[in-house]
Amino acid sequence: MSLIRLAIPKGSLQTSTIDLFKDAGWRIDTSSRSYFPSIHDVDN
């Protein structure tokens, strides 16, 4: 299993970045209290 670390911007680019990953089939859950979002890959 490979591990990839991604940086997701906070602020004005956060929503559009999450939408981009959503279009690719990944669900990203964020919290205003955490800098570490949860990413769910449906293929694994």
Protein Blocks (a to p, Z undefined) as FASTA:
>chain_A
ZZddddddehjllmmmmmmmmmnopacdddfkbcbdcdddfkZZ
